[in-house]
Amino acid sequence: MLFSFPRNGENLSHYLYLCRCNPEILSKKQMKETLMDFIRHIFLLLTLTFFTSVSLSAQENPSYFLHTVEKGQSLYSISSMYGVDQAEIVRLNPGSQEKIYAGQALRIPQAAAQQKGEIFHTIQAGETLYKLTTVYKVSAKAICDANPGLSAENFRIGQVILIPQAEEPEATAQAVVPATRPSTQGAVQSRCRDMHKVKRKETIFSLSREYGITQEELIAANPELRTEGLKKGKFICIPYPATPTALTPGKPIEPSFTSPPSDRQLFLENKEQAHSISTIKAGLILPLLPDVNRRNEVNRMLEYYEGFLLAVDSLKRTGVSIDLYVYDSGTENTSLAPILAKEEMKSMDIIFGPLHQNHIKPLAEFAKEHDIRLVIPFTSGDNEVFSNPSVYQINTPQSYLYSEVYEHFVRLFPRAHVIILETGDGAEKAEFIAGLKQELTNRGITVQTASGTPTAASLKNLLQPDKENIFIPDNGSDVTLIKYLPVLTLVVRENPSAAIHLFGYPEWQTYTKDHLEGFFELDTYFYSSFYTNNLLPGAVNFTNKFHQWYGKEMGNNYPKYGMLGYDTAFFFLKGLSQYGSGLENNLSRMNINPVQTGFKFDRVNNWGGFINRKVFFVRFTKNYELIKLDFE
């Protein structure tokens, strides 16, 4: 008797009734198997329906997504990381041109990403990495590669991630293996059916899937993978499958009722494995050749290079192997193309530079294409860091720098009374002052303003006896210090019991010698991301060594470029020698004492690079002590 499996919509109970009434149709075992097949069929149908509906929802391509503002972000940095005009963000978020604040949800247009076939996705409640792979039809590896800052730990609601372009199915050549062993032995067959040249960001997991073998089989054929991991450019043996149950490229996977992989499992399988670097290949691209028209510029870069060489020498003495390649970048209108075309450039582990703004974008794009770290030591105004995971920006973007200063300020002075000195000299620090006022108001710290030409008597009337009174000018120039220091010194002398401080800016390092006595008497603070003084042992040792090597003193600049070259080279080259390709996951473990420059790197987003958030407060106490306050 012929009997067909119930089609969609037919009654299962009626089908089972027929089976019971007609035992010749199916045995009990067959009935059980048929029932299980039907349940499996229904499960797959429901799953397909669910994911299809989700997929259709995701592919509707809404015109915007939500971004939650984080500490230090500005309208400029947010527009840079998503590649959209600030005006477009303002159009979707009226009032954002006036003020944005941490925790605020902004609508961001999708248009720029969609032009590249990409999309930005804000993680919703209940979403997993596995679910996103099914919704957007991209692999977990593709999502991990596009978001190097993403991990199982920070995969959470509200995070924005970049979904790369959907993958095109690739025709995969399958190896043909003889079904039976020939009766007479011919030539000995190689244990490798193929030799694979490792490409950027490939993992043991991705290669095992690509060739239809297990990870254990791949490692057994290449035992060095256990200690060295995968290295770009290296050839590895792809063995024949050891068992017929190994995965075969192109072969559909049978339905399974096992749970989908967890986020932790997928990230573990698809993140690039760290490997050591036996000899670090480092490139330095700066304007170094003498030029009478750019003498000061070249002298600063030469001093940076000289400090850099001192760091290389120190590390080599400890056994670190470094190959250093140095190139002259020329003027800002000189093309970097001849340098980037050199064969050795593609295999660099790290590049330092450039100086000129025009050179940053081509060099950053080259570094991203070839998975090379790019350390930008000088400018803070470029936006490549917001969308390029290869970039390390030493000079902190202004909005991030200010947010760090505000946080440290309220932590140090929780009971402060702040008096803003409106100098009338252009309010050079207007943006800093505006943000500080807002932060202090949010924290319940009182703020007053003294405008015009204040006298000691008028400033005395602004003091509060039960709080720390902190004077902050809205201009950081030497002229401002000359104008206000005598008046503030008189206020301090006439009110010896009052707690009074002066607070200011990084450029005050340049004027310290001229105002040292006043700084001590006013118990002065200033913030900076770089600082040293000749009383610190590290600075003394470095200065002496610099003089011994080059027979000269460093230029009277702040920062001092020789120290900057030493600090940046030592930090990154030491890190690569310790952690190899895993440096990015171990930045917080770096334990070095820079001579001048502080380092505290954070990714700006899941798909971008790193900015340096380190800020010091320098204090000149009434007891004539000079203290460098580190808040970490």
C-alpha positions as CSV (number, residue, x, y, z in Angstrom):
1,M,0.0,0.0,0.0
2,L,1.4,3.4,-1.0
3,F,1.2,6.1,1.6
4,S,2.6,9.6,1.3
5,F,4.1,11.7,4.1
6,P,1.6,14.5,5.2
7,R,2.2,17.7,3.3
8,N,2.2,21.1,4.9
9,G,-1.3,21.9,6.2
10,E,-2.4,18.3,6.5
11,N,-3.6,17.0,9.9
12,L,-0.9,15.0,11.8
13,S,-3.5,13.4,14.1
14,H,-5.4,12.1,11.1
15,Y,-2.2,10.7,9.7
16,L,-1.3,8.9,12.9
17,Y,-4.9,7.6,13.2
18,L,-4.6,6.0,9.7
19,C,-1.3,4.3,10.8
20,R,-2.9,2.8,13.9
21,C,-5.9,1.6,12.0
22,N,-3.7,0.1,9.2
23,P,-0.8,-1.6,10.9
24,E,0.3,-2.9,7.6
25,I,1.3,0.7,6.7
26,L,4.1,1.1,9.3
27,S,5.7,-0.9,12.1
28,K,6.1,0.7,15.5
29,K,9.7,1.4,14.7
30,Q,8.8,2.9,11.4
31,M,6.0,5.0,13.0
32,K,8.5,6.3,15.5
33,E,11.0,7.2,12.8
34,T,8.3,8.8,10.7
35,L,7.1,10.8,13.7
36,M,10.6,12.0,14.4
37,D,11.1,12.9,10.7
38,F,7.9,14.9,10.9
39,I,8.9,16.7,14.0
40,R,12.3,17.4,12.5
41,H,10.5,18.7,9.3
42,I,8.3,21.0,11.4
43,F,11.3,22.3,13.5
44,L,13.2,23.1,10.4
45,L,10.2,24.8,8.8
46,L,9.6,27.0,11.9
47,T,13.3,27.8,12.1
48,L,13.4,28.8,8.4
49,T,10.3,30.9,8.8
50,F,11.7,32.7,11.8
51,F,15.1,33.5,10.3
52,T,13.5,34.4,7.0
53,S,11.3,37.0,8.8
54,V,14.3,38.3,10.7
55,S,16.4,38.4,7.6
56,L,13.7,40.3,5.7
57,S,13.5,42.7,8.6
58,A,17.2,43.2,8.7
59,Q,17.4,43.6,4.9
60,E,14.8,46.3,4.9
61,N,17.8,48.6,5.2
62,P,16.4,51.3,7.5
63,S,17.7,54.8,6.8
64,Y,19.4,55.1,10.2
65,F,20.7,53.2,13.2
66,L,21.2,54.2,16.8
67,H,24.5,55.2,18.3
68,T,25.0,55.7,22.0
69,V,27.4,58.6,22.7
70,E,30.4,57.6,24.8
71,K,32.7,59.8,27.0
72,G,34.9,62.0,24.9
73,Q,33.0,61.6,21.6
74,S,32.2,64.8,19.7
75,L,30.0,65.3,16.6
76,Y,33.2,65.4,14.6
77,S,34.5,62.1,15.9
78,I,31.1,60.4,15.5
79,S,30.7,61.6,11.9
80,S,34.2,60.5,11.1
81,M,33.8,56.9,12.4
82,Y,30.6,56.4,10.3
83,G,31.8,58.4,7.3
84,V,28.8,60.8,7.2
85,D,28.5,64.6,7.2
86,Q,27.9,66.3,10.5
87,A,25.0,68.1,8.9
88,E,23.3,64.7,8.2
89,I,23.5,63.8,11.9
90,V,22.2,67.2,12.9
91,R,19.3,66.7,10.5
92,L,18.2,63.5,12.2
93,N,19.0,64.8,15.7
94,P,17.9,68.5,16.0
95,G,19.9,70.3,18.7
96,S,22.9,68.0,18.5
97,Q,25.0,70.8,16.9
98,E,24.7,72.6,20.2
99,K,25.4,69.8,22.6
100,I,25.7,66.0,22.9
101,Y,26.3,64.1,26.1
102,A,27.4,60.6,27.2
103,G,24.5,58.1,27.1
104,Q,22.6,60.1,24.5
105,A,21.1,58.0,21.6
106,L,21.8,59.5,18.2
107,R,20.2,58.5,14.9
108,I,23.0,57.9,12.3
109,P,22.2,57.6,8.6
110,Q,23.2,54.3,6.9
111,A,23.8,55.8,3.4
112,A,27.6,55.9,3.5
113,A,28.0,52.3,4.6
114,Q,25.4,51.1,2.2
115,Q,27.3,52.5,-0.7
116,K,30.1,50.1,0.1
117,G,27.8,47.2,0.5
118,E,28.2,47.3,4.3
119,I,25.8,48.1,7.1
120,F,26.2,49.3,10.7
121,H,24.1,47.2,13.2
122,T,23.2,48.1,16.8
123,I,23.0,45.0,18.9
124,Q,19.6,44.3,20.3
125,A,18.4,42.3,23.3
126,G,18.7,38.5,22.7
127,E,21.0,38.8,19.6
128,T,24.0,36.6,19.3
129,L,26.9,36.5,16.9
130,Y,25.5,33.3,15.5
131,K,22.2,34.9,14.9
132,L,23.7,37.8,13.0
133,T,25.6,35.4,10.7
134,T,22.2,33.9,9.7
135,V,20.4,37.2,9.4
136,Y,23.0,38.9,7.3
137,K,24.4,35.8,5.6
138,V,28.0,36.5,6.4
139,S,30.4,34.2,8.3
140,A,31.4,34.8,11.9
141,K,35.0,35.2,10.7
142,A,34.0,38.0,8.4
143,I,32.3,39.9,11.2
144,C,35.2,39.3,13.5
145,D,37.7,40.5,10.9
146,A,35.6,43.6,10.3
147,N,35.3,44.3,14.0
148,P,38.7,43.6,15.6
149,G,37.6,45.4,18.8
150,L,34.6,43.1,19.3
151,S,34.8,40.2,21.7
152,A,32.5,37.9,23.7
153,E,33.0,40.2,26.6
154,N,31.7,43.4,24.9
155,F,29.1,41.9,22.6
156,R,26.2,43.6,24.4
157,I,23.1,45.6,23.8
158,G,23.7,49.0,22.3
159,Q,27.1,48.2,20.8
160,V,27.4,49.2,17.1
161,I,29.3,46.8,14.8
162,L,30.1,46.9,11.2
163,I,28.5,44.1,9.1
164,P,30.7,43.6,6.0
165,Q,29.4,42.9,2.5
166,A,27.6,39.6,2.1
167,E,30.0,36.9,0.9
168,E,29.8,35.6,-2.6
169,P,29.7,31.8,-2.8
170,E,33.1,30.5,-4.0
171,A,33.6,27.5,-6.2
172,T,35.8,25.2,-4.1
173,A,37.9,22.6,-5.9
174,Q,37.6,19.3,-4.1
175,A,40.5,16.9,-4.0
176,V,39.9,13.5,-5.5
177,V,41.0,10.6,-3.3
178,P,41.2,7.1,-4.8
179,A,38.4,4.9,-3.4
180,T,40.5,1.8,-3.3
181,R,44.3,1.3,-2.9
182,P,45.9,0.1,-6.1
183,S,47.1,-3.5,-6.1
184,T,50.6,-2.6,-6.9
185,Q,52.4,0.2,-5.1
186,G,53.3,3.1,-7.3
187,A,55.2,6.3,-6.3
188,V,54.9,7.2,-2.6
189,Q,52.1,9.8,-2.3
190,S,52.8,13.0,-0.4
191,R,51.0,13.3,2.9
192,C,50.0,16.9,1.8
193,R,47.3,17.2,-0.8
194,D,48.1,20.9,-1.1
195,M,50.4,23.6,0.3
196,H,48.6,26.8,1.4
197,K,50.2,30.2,1.7
198,V,48.7,31.8,4.8
199,K,46.9,35.0,4.1
200,R,46.1,37.9,6.4
201,K,43.8,37.1,9.4
202,E,43.3,33.4,8.5
203,T,42.9,31.1,11.4
204,I,43.3,27.4,12.0
205,F,39.5,27.1,12.3
206,S,38.9,28.9,9.0
207,L,41.5,26.8,7.1
208,S,40.1,23.6,8.5
209,R,36.7,24.5,7.2
210,E,38.0,25.7,3.9
211,Y,39.7,22.4,3.2
212,G,37.2,20.1,4.8
213,I,39.4,18.7,7.5
214,T,39.5,19.0,11.3
215,Q,41.6,21.4,13.2
216,E,43.4,18.5,14.9
217,E,44.3,17.1,11.4
218,L,45.7,20.4,10.3
219,I,47.8,20.8,13.5
220,A,49.0,17.2,13.3
221,A,50.4,17.9,9.8
222,N,52.0,21.2,11.0
223,P,53.1,20.6,14.6
224,E,54.8,24.1,14.7
225,L,51.3,25.6,14.8
226,R,51.0,24.6,18.4
227,T,53.8,27.1,19.4
228,E,54.0,29.6,16.6
229,G,50.5,29.9,15.4
230,L,49.7,31.0,11.8
231,K,52.1,33.5,10.2
232,K,51.1,35.5,7.2
233,G,53.1,34.4,4.1
234,K,54.1,31.0,5.5
235,F,53.3,27.8,3.5
236,I,51.6,25.0,5.5
237,C,50.7,21.5,4.7
238,I,47.1,20.6,4.0
239,P,46.7,16.9,4.7
240,Y,44.2,14.5,3.3
241,P,41.2,13.9,5.5
242,A,42.0,11.2,8.0
243,T,38.4,9.9,8.3
244,P,35.5,9.9,5.8
245,T,33.5,11.9,8.4
246,A,35.7,15.0,7.9
247,L,34.0,18.1,6.6
248,T,34.0,18.3,2.8
249,P,33.9,21.7,1.0
250,G,30.6,22.3,-0.7
251,K,28.9,19.3,1.1
252,P,25.7,20.4,2.9
253,I,25.6,19.8,6.6
254,E,22.8,17.6,7.8
255,P,20.2,19.2,10.1
256,S,21.1,18.9,13.7
257,F,19.2,19.5,16.9
258,T,22.3,20.6,18.8
259,S,22.4,24.1,20.3
260,P,23.9,26.9,18.1
261,P,27.5,27.9,19.0
262,S,27.9,30.4,21.8
263,D,29.4,33.9,21.3
264,R,32.5,32.8,23.2
265,Q,33.0,29.7,21.1
266,L,32.6,31.6,17.8
267,F,35.0,34.4,18.9
268,L,37.5,31.8,20.0
269,E,37.3,29.9,16.7
270,N,37.4,32.9,14.5
271,K,39.9,35.3,16.1
272,E,43.4,35.3,14.7
273,Q,45.8,33.3,17.0
274,A,48.7,35.3,18.3
275,H,52.2,34.3,17.3
276,S,55.7,35.5,18.3
277,I,57.8,37.8,16.1
278,S,61.4,36.6,15.9
279,T,62.7,39.7,14.2
280,I,60.6,42.9,14.3
281,K,60.5,44.7,10.9
282,A,59.9,48.4,11.7
283,G,59.7,51.3,9.2
284,L,60.2,55.0,9.9
285,I,58.8,57.5,7.4
286,L,59.7,61.1,8.2
287,P,61.2,64.2,6.4
288,L,64.8,63.7,7.4
289,L,67.0,65.1,4.6
290,P,68.5,68.6,5.1
291,D,66.4,71.4,3.6
292,V,67.2,75.1,4.2
293,N,63.6,76.0,3.7
294,R,62.4,73.6,6.4
295,R,65.3,73.7,8.8
296,N,63.2,73.7,12.0
297,E,60.9,71.0,10.8
298,V,63.8,68.7,9.7
299,N,65.7,69.3,12.9
300,R,62.7,68.2,15.0
301,M,62.3,65.1,12.9
302,L,66.1,64.3,13.1
303,E,65.9,64.6,16.9
304,Y,62.9,62.3,17.0
305,Y,64.9,59.8,14.9
306,E,67.9,60.2,17.2
307,G,65.8,59.3,20.2
308,F,64.2,56.4,18.3
309,L,67.7,55.0,17.7
310,L,68.5,55.1,21.4
311,A,65.4,53.0,22.1
312,V,66.4,50.5,19.4
313,D,69.9,50.3,20.9
314,S,68.5,49.7,24.4
315,L,66.2,46.9,23.2
316,K,68.9,45.2,21.2
317,R,71.1,45.1,24.3
318,T,68.3,43.0,25.9
319,G,68.3,40.5,23.0
320,V,65.4,42.0,20.9
321,S,66.0,41.5,17.2
322,I,64.9,44.6,15.1
323,D,65.3,45.4,11.4
324,L,64.8,49.1,11.0
325,Y,64.0,50.7,7.6
326,V,64.2,54.5,7.4
327,Y,62.7,56.6,4.5
328,D,62.7,60.3,3.8
329,S,59.1,61.4,3.1
330,G,60.1,64.8,1.7
331,T,57.7,67.8,1.7
332,E,54.0,67.7,2.2
333,N,53.5,67.6,-1.5
334,T,55.8,64.7,-2.1
335,S,54.1,61.4,-3.0
336,L,54.7,58.4,-0.8
337,A,54.0,56.0,-3.7
338,P,57.7,55.2,-4.5
339,I,58.2,54.3,-0.8
340,L,55.1,52.2,-0.5
341,A,56.0,50.3,-3.8
342,K,59.1,48.9,-2.2
343,E,58.8,45.1,-1.7
344,E,59.9,45.1,1.9
345,M,57.1,47.6,2.9
346,K,54.4,44.9,2.6
347,S,56.0,42.7,5.3
348,M,56.5,45.4,7.9
349,D,55.2,44.7,11.4
350,I,54.9,48.3,12.3
351,I,55.5,51.8,10.7
352,F,56.1,55.1,12.5
353,G,55.1,58.3,10.8
354,P,54.3,60.4,8.9
355,L,54.6,64.1,9.8
356,H,52.6,65.7,7.1
357,Q,48.8,65.6,7.0
358,N,48.7,64.9,3.3
359,H,50.7,61.6,3.8
360,I,48.4,60.1,6.6
361,K,45.6,58.8,4.4
362,P,47.7,56.9,1.8
363,L,49.9,55.5,4.5
364,A,47.0,54.5,6.7
365,E,45.2,52.8,3.7
366,F,48.4,50.9,2.9
367,A,48.8,49.8,6.5
368,K,45.2,48.6,6.6
369,E,45.5,46.7,3.4
370,H,48.6,44.8,4.6
371,D,47.7,44.5,8.2
372,I,50.5,46.7,9.5
373,R,50.4,48.8,12.7
374,L,50.8,52.5,11.9
375,V,51.9,54.8,14.8
376,I,51.1,58.4,14.1
377,P,53.3,60.4,16.6
378,F,52.5,64.0,15.9
379,T,49.1,65.2,14.7
380,S,45.9,64.9,16.7
381,G,43.5,66.4,14.0
382,D,43.4,63.5,11.5
383,N,40.3,61.3,11.4
384,E,41.8,58.0,10.0
385,V,41.9,56.5,13.5
386,F,38.0,56.5,13.6
387,S,37.7,54.0,10.8
388,N,41.1,52.2,10.4
389,P,41.9,49.4,12.9
390,S,45.7,49.7,12.1
391,V,46.2,53.2,13.4
392,Y,47.6,54.2,16.8
393,Q,47.3,57.9,17.4
394,I,49.7,59.2,20.0
395,N,48.4,62.8,20.4
396,T,44.9,62.5,21.9
397,P,42.0,64.0,19.9
398,Q,40.9,67.1,21.8
399,S,37.4,66.0,22.8
400,Y,38.8,62.8,24.3
401,L,41.6,64.7,26.0
402,Y,39.2,67.1,27.6
403,S,36.9,64.4,28.9
404,E,39.8,62.7,30.7
405,V,40.8,66.0,32.2
406,Y,37.3,66.7,33.5
407,E,37.1,63.2,35.0
408,H,40.4,63.6,36.8
409,F,39.6,67.1,37.9
410,V,36.3,66.2,39.7
411,R,38.0,63.2,41.2
412,L,40.9,65.4,42.6
413,F,38.6,68.3,43.7
414,P,35.2,66.9,44.7
415,R,34.6,70.0,46.9
416,A,35.9,72.7,44.7
417,H,34.7,76.2,44.0
418,V,35.8,77.1,40.5
419,I,36.4,80.7,39.4
420,I,36.8,81.2,35.6
421,L,39.0,84.2,34.6
422,E,37.6,85.7,31.5
423,T,40.7,87.3,30.1
424,G,39.2,89.1,27.1
425,D,42.2,87.9,25.0
426,G,40.2,85.8,22.6
427,A,39.0,83.0,25.0
428,E,41.4,80.6,23.3
429,K,40.2,77.8,25.6
430,A,36.5,78.5,25.2
431,E,35.7,74.9,24.2
432,F,37.6,73.5,27.2
433,I,35.9,75.9,29.6
434,A,32.4,75.3,28.2
435,G,32.8,71.5,28.6
436,L,34.3,71.9,32.1
437,K,31.4,74.2,33.2
438,Q,28.9,71.6,32.1
439,E,30.7,68.7,33.8
440,L,31.1,70.7,37.1
441,T,27.4,71.7,37.0
442,N,26.4,68.0,36.5
443,R,28.5,67.1,39.6
444,G,27.1,69.9,41.8
445,I,30.4,71.8,41.9
446,T,29.9,75.6,42.0
447,V,31.3,77.8,39.2
448,Q,31.7,81.6,39.1
449,T,33.1,84.0,36.5
450,A,35.4,87.0,36.9
451,S,35.5,89.2,33.9
452,G,37.2,92.5,33.0
453,T,40.3,93.5,34.8
454,P,39.9,92.0,38.3
455,T,41.6,93.4,41.4
456,A,42.8,91.4,44.4
457,A,39.8,92.8,46.4
458,S,37.2,91.7,43.7
459,L,38.7,88.2,43.5
460,K,38.8,88.0,47.3
461,N,35.0,88.5,47.4
462,L,34.6,85.4,45.2
463,L,36.4,83.0,47.6
464,Q,34.5,80.5,49.6
465,P,36.3,79.7,52.9
466,D,35.0,76.1,53.2
467,K,36.1,74.9,49.7
468,E,39.1,74.7,47.5
469,N,39.1,77.8,45.3
470,I,40.5,77.1,41.9
471,F,41.2,79.9,39.4
472,I,41.2,78.8,35.7
473,P,41.9,81.4,32.9
474,D,40.2,81.0,29.6
475,N,43.5,81.5,27.8
476,G,46.7,79.6,28.1
477,S,49.2,82.2,26.7
478,D,52.2,83.6,28.4
479,V,50.6,87.1,28.2
480,T,47.7,85.8,30.4
481,L,50.1,84.5,33.0
482,I,52.0,87.8,33.0
483,K,48.7,89.6,33.5
484,Y,47.1,87.5,36.2
485,L,49.9,86.0,38.3
486,P,50.7,89.2,40.3
487,V,47.0,89.8,41.1
488,L,46.5,86.1,42.2
489,T,49.7,86.1,44.2
490,L,48.4,89.2,46.1
491,V,45.1,87.4,46.8
492,V,47.0,84.4,48.2
493,R,49.2,86.5,50.5
494,E,46.2,88.5,51.8
495,N,44.2,85.4,52.5
496,P,46.7,82.9,54.0
497,S,44.0,80.6,55.5
498,A,42.1,80.1,52.2
499,A,42.7,77.1,50.0
500,I,43.6,78.6,46.6
501,H,45.0,77.0,43.4
502,L,45.7,78.0,39.9
503,F,44.8,75.5,37.1
504,G,46.0,75.6,33.5
505,Y,47.2,74.1,30.3
506,P,50.0,71.9,28.7
507,E,51.7,74.9,27.1
508,W,52.6,76.3,30.6
509,Q,55.5,73.9,30.5
510,T,57.1,76.3,28.0
511,Y,56.9,79.2,30.5
512,T,57.8,77.4,33.7
513,K,61.2,78.9,34.0
514,D,59.8,82.4,33.8
515,H,57.0,81.9,36.3
516,L,58.4,79.2,38.6
517,E,58.1,81.2,41.8
518,G,54.5,82.2,41.1
519,F,53.5,78.7,40.2
520,F,54.8,77.4,43.6
521,E,53.2,80.2,45.6
522,L,49.8,79.7,43.9
523,D,49.9,75.9,44.3
524,T,49.5,75.5,40.6
525,Y,48.3,72.6,38.5
526,F,48.3,72.0,34.8
527,Y,47.3,69.0,32.7
528,S,49.3,67.4,29.9
529,S,49.7,64.0,28.1
530,F,53.5,64.5,28.2
531,Y,55.8,65.8,30.9
532,T,59.3,65.5,32.2
533,N,61.7,67.6,34.3
534,N,65.4,67.5,34.9
535,L,65.0,66.3,38.5
536,L,63.5,62.9,37.5
537,P,66.1,60.1,37.2
538,G,64.8,58.8,33.9
539,A,65.0,62.2,32.3
540,V,68.6,62.8,33.6
541,N,69.8,59.4,32.3
542,F,68.2,60.0,28.9
543,T,69.6,63.5,28.6
544,N,73.1,62.4,29.5
545,K,72.9,59.5,27.0
546,F,71.6,61.7,24.2
547,H,74.5,64.1,24.8
548,Q,77.0,61.3,24.8
549,W,75.7,59.9,21.5
550,Y,75.2,63.1,19.6
551,G,77.3,65.7,21.3
552,K,74.4,68.2,21.6
553,E,71.4,69.1,23.7
554,M,67.8,68.6,22.7
555,G,65.9,71.5,21.3
556,N,63.9,73.7,23.7
557,N,60.5,72.3,22.6
558,Y,57.6,70.7,24.4
559,P,57.3,67.9,23.9
560,K,61.0,67.2,23.5
561,Y,61.2,65.3,20.2
562,G,64.2,63.2,21.2
563,M,62.2,61.8,24.2
564,L,59.1,61.4,22.1
565,G,61.1,59.3,19.6
566,Y,62.5,57.2,22.4
567,D,59.2,56.6,24.2
568,T,57.2,55.6,21.1
569,A,59.9,53.3,19.8
570,F,60.5,51.6,23.1
571,F,56.8,51.2,23.9
572,F,55.8,49.5,20.7
573,L,58.9,47.6,19.9
574,K,59.1,46.2,23.4
575,G,55.4,45.3,23.2
576,L,55.9,43.4,19.9
577,S,58.9,41.6,21.4
578,Q,56.8,40.5,24.4
579,Y,53.4,39.7,22.9
580,G,54.0,39.4,19.1
581,S,50.9,39.7,17.0
582,G,48.9,39.6,20.3
583,L,50.0,43.1,21.2
584,E,46.5,44.6,20.9
585,N,45.1,42.2,23.5
586,N,47.9,43.0,26.0
587,L,48.2,46.8,25.8
588,S,47.0,47.2,29.4
589,R,49.7,44.8,30.6
590,M,52.5,46.9,29.2
591,N,54.7,47.9,32.2
592,I,57.2,50.5,31.1
593,N,58.3,53.9,32.5
594,P,58.4,56.4,29.6
595,V,60.7,59.3,29.9
596,Q,58.1,61.9,28.8
597,T,55.1,60.5,27.1
598,G,52.3,58.6,28.8
599,F,50.4,55.8,27.1
600,K,46.9,54.5,27.7
601,F,45.4,53.1,24.4
602,D,41.7,52.4,23.8
603,R,40.0,51.5,20.6
604,V,37.6,54.3,19.5
605,N,35.0,51.7,18.3
606,N,34.9,48.1,17.2
607,W,36.2,48.6,13.7
608,G,38.6,51.6,14.3
609,G,42.0,52.2,15.7
610,F,43.5,53.3,19.0
611,I,43.8,56.7,20.7
612,N,46.0,57.6,23.6
613,R,43.9,58.7,26.6
614,K,46.8,59.2,29.0
615,V,46.7,62.5,31.0
616,F,48.9,63.7,33.8
617,F,48.4,66.6,36.3
618,V,51.6,68.4,37.2
619,R,51.5,70.2,40.6
620,F,53.8,72.9,42.0
621,T,53.2,72.8,45.8
622,K,53.7,75.6,48.3
623,N,56.5,73.5,49.8
624,Y,58.4,73.8,46.5
625,E,57.8,70.3,45.4
626,L,57.1,69.3,41.8
627,I,54.7,66.4,41.6
628,K,53.6,64.4,38.6
629,L,50.1,63.0,39.3
630,D,49.3,59.8,37.5
631,F,45.7,58.7,38.0
632,E,46.0,55.1,36.8
